[in-house]
Amino acid sequence: MPTFSLIVPIYKIEAYLPKCIDSVLAQTCQDFELLLVDDGSPDGCGAICDDYARRYPDKIRAVHQPNGGAGAARNHGIELSSGNYLLFIDGDDYLSDSFLADLKHTVETNPADLILYGAEVEKDGKKVGELHELVAPDKLLKVKDEPDLFFGVMAPWNRAYRRGLFTEHGISFATRVWYEDIRVVTKILAVAQTAIRLPKCYYHYLQREGSAMNNKNSERNVEILYAYDDILGWYQEHGYYEKYRDALEFQAIQHIWLAATVRVLLIDRKHHLIADFRAYMEEHFPRFRENKYLSKLDSNKLLVFKLLDKKRYRTVRLLFRVKNRLGK
């Protein structure tokens, strides 16, 4: 049984996939299995998966399924996995070659439920930034005492998960939806006991125009509300809601009030979703304007928070236009 199961959902990324797979094979620690889940990709991805599986049968398994989205592909990978820890890699991203060696050392010394690590963000072949969780590095943490874990990178690919977090609690990815990541990560945080953050960046995240967050289809942003319906319902059903109410509220401020509202506003300042987001926050989080974590917003986000509250939408659009022109 390997220590790590690496699961890669694959769809229309044949230009990037070999680099992703090669970065896994180049790991200095070889204690892994690699599950390549071809999600009905119409290009050459399926053939690439089969070729690697044929050449590395002791390491790689190629799986083919009808198109069901990244969530369905990850769920399929979880079902087939045998490792103690699960890792999710997007097929257009890649890993540093010391990643699994450092991760295994951490597993052996601090076997936390979640092991977090940084990501370098790349665009057009250049590094444009880094993503790190907000908690202190190299310290074994109790998740229930670290609300900052709810406010960081809500992506599945910047952490290793003890496999039982999924299999013992019936948690799975939603399929054919936007915002499936935040649904899963937020639920996992409720059931995980311990976490530790590695200080280095090991994951290389490729920022592409085709991603959901860069999609100009403003109407689909309504799905952030469906995601929170799911999250809040799950937390209430499992008895976690009261314990994490303030953290969930601040997370919603980040993702609904700020991110989703601004995303739609920059496309169409008269779009109905802007009012819908406000109504959702006021219904489900009526005291969000006094949230105890508001001080965690930096000065720019706090300004946008206040401008949105006053419905100063033209001003917000102007601020972001200036920011984009300055490249900040």
N, C-alpha and C positions, 0 to 999 in steps of 0.2 A: 504494500500500500504506500503510495507516494505521500510526501508531506503536503505538496501543493498540487491542486488542480487548477489549471489556467484555462478559462473559458472565453472563446472569441466568437461573438456573433458576427456573421459575415454577409454583407449585401452590397453589391455594386462598388467594390473597392479593389479591383484587381490590380490597379497601378500601385497600390500601397501594401497589399497583403504580404508579398514575399519579404519585405523589410520587417514587418511585424513578426512573422514566423521565424525569420533568421535571428532576430534579437532574442527570442526565447531559446532557440537552439544554442546560442552563443553563451548562455549563462554559465558562470563558473561553478554554480551548484546545479547538479543535474537531477535533483530529487523532485521530479515533477512529472505530470502528465499534461499533455496539451490537447484540448478538445476544440476542434475547428467545426463550428456549426454553420454550415451553408444554409442560409435562410431563403432558399429558392432563388438565389442570385441569377439574373439572366445573362450575366457576362461570363468571363472565364474563371471566376472564383472557385466554382465547384471542381474544375479540373486541377487548379492549383492545389486545393486541399487534398485531392486524391493523390497527386504526385508526391507531396510531402509525406503523406501517410504511408505510401508505398516505400519511400526511401528511409523513413524513420519509424518502422512499425512498433518499436519498443517505447516510443515517446509520444507519437501523435496518432490521434483517432479522428478521422474525417466523418462527419455526420451530415446527412442531407435531409432537409424537411421542406414542406411547402411553405411559402412565404407567410410569416406570422408576425414579423417585426422583431426588433432587438430583444424585447421582453420575453417573447416566446422562445427565442433562440437561447437566451440565458437560462430559462427554466429547463429546457431540454438538456443543456449542459449540466445543470445541477443534478438532474435525475441520473445522469450517466456517470457522474464524478465519483471518485473513490478517495480523494485526498482529504487530509485533516483540515486543510485550509483552502478556501475558494478565492480565486482572484478573477476579476473580469477585465478583459482587455478589448478595447475597440480595435477593429482590424486595420484601421488607418493610423494607429499609434504604434509606439515601440518602447522597449525597455533598455535601461542601462545594464551592461553585462554583469555587474556585481550585485544586482538587485536581489536575486533569490538567495545568494550566499549571506548577505546581510540580514535578510528576512529570516533565514533559518537560524542564524545565531540568536536573533531576538526571540524566536519561538522556543529555543532551547533554554534561554535564560529568563525570559518573561513571557510565558505562554498566555498572552491576553486573548480575549475573545475577538478584539479588533486590533489590527496593526496598521496604523496610518502612515502614509509617506507622501512626499511632495511630488509635484509635477512641473516640468518645464513646458511652457506654452510656446508653440512654434507656428509661425505663419510665413508663407512664401520662403521657406527654407531658413528662416532666421528666428532666433529666440526673442520673444517679445515680453516674456514675464514668467513668473513662478506662482504656483498655487500651493499654499500650505494651510493645514488646519490651524485653528487659533489657540490650541492648548500647548502647554509646555512640552518640549521634546524629552525623550529618554527618561520618562517617568511613568511608572505604572499607575494608571488612573482608575478611579471608580466612576463609571459612566454617569451614574445618578447624581454625582456631585459636580459634573462638568457641563453646564448648559451651553458653553461655547461649542460643544460638539454638534449642536443643532443649528449653529449659525455659520458653519464653514462651507466646505465644498460638498454639495449634495449630489455627488456623482458616484457611481458604483466602482469606478476604476482607481480610486486613490486609497484603497484599503484592502487588506486581506481579512477574510471573515472565517471564524471557526465554523466549520460546515454545519454543525448542529443549530446555529442561529436560524438557518433556513429550515432544515429538516425536522427539528424538534418543535418548532413553533408554527409550522404551516405557512411560512411567509414565502411569497413568490412575486415575480414581476408581473405587472399588468401588461396586457398585450394590445398592440395596435393603438396606442395612445401616446400623446406627449406627456412629459413630466412623470414617466414611470420611475425615473431614478429617485426623485424626492420621496415618492411613496414608500419605496423599499428601504432606503437609507433611514428615514425617520422611524419606521417600524422597528428596524434592527436596533436602533439606539435604545428603544424601550426594553428590549429583551437582553441586550448585551450587559455583562457585568463589569468587564474591565477593558481598557484600551491603552495603547501606548503609541506615541508618534515618533517615527524616525525623522531625524533632522534633515536628511538629504533628499534631493529630487532623484527619483529613479524612473518615473513614468514620463514619457514624452508625448504630450497631447498636441495633436495637429488641429489647428483652428482652420476650419474650411467654411466657405460660403454656403455649402449645402446643408449645414447642420440645422437642427430644428430651431435653435435660438437665433439663427440668422435668417430664418424663413420670414418672408414678407406677408404671409397669410395671416392677417391680424385676427380673423375670426377664430382660428384654432387656439388662440391664447385663452379662450374660455375654459380650456381643459385644465388650467391651473385650479379653477374652482372645483372641477370634478375630482382632481387629485386631493384637494383639502377635504372635500366631502368624504372621500375614502379614508384619509388619514384620521380625521376627527372621529368618524364612525368606528374605526378600528380601535382607537385609543379608548373610546367610551365603552365599547363592547368588552375590552380586556382589562378595564379598571385602571388604566394609566392616565386618564385625562386630567384629573384634579392635580396629580403630582406634577405634571408637565405643562399645565395650562399656560403659564407665563412664557415658557420657552416656545411652545407652539404658536402663541400669539405673536411673539417677536419674529419668529421664522416667517409667519404669514405676512407681517409688515414688510419683510425683505422681499418676499417672492410675489405677493399679490399687490400690495399698496405701492411698492416702489418698482420692482423689476417689470412685472407684467403691465402695469399701468403705463410706465414710460415707454415700453416696447410698442404698445398700441398707439400711444399718444404721438410718437414720432412718425407713425404711418398716417394717422388720421385723428386729429384732435377732437373731432366731433363723433367719434365712434361710440356706439352704445355701450361697449364693454367697459369704458372708463367709469361710467355711472354704475354699471353692474359690479365692478370690483369694489367701489366705495360701499355700495349697498351690502355686499357680502361681508365686508369687514365690520360694518356697523351692526349687522345682524348676529354674526358669530363671535365677534370680539368687540363688544360695545365699549369696552374701556381701553381699547388699543392705544389711544392717544396718551394714556398715562402709563404705558407699559414700563416695567421696572428696568428693562434692558435698553431703553431708547438711547441712553448715554453711550452705548457701544457704536452707534452710527457716527461715522466721521462727519466733519463739518459740511462737506458737499452733500452727502446723503440726507443729513438733517435739514439742510436748506430745501432740498427737493421735497422731503416729507412735508414741510410746512407750506411750501408753494402748492403742492397737490391738495392739501387740506383746504386752502383758500381758493381752489379751482383756478389758479393762475397758470393755465395750461400754455398760453402763448409764451410766457416767461420761461417755463420749463423747456419748451421746444427751442427757444433762442439759446438757452444755456448749453444745451447739448449740441446745437449746431456750432457754437463757438468752440466747444470742447473738441469736436471732431475736426474742425479746421486746424486747431492747434496741435492735433495728434496726441492729446492727453487723455 
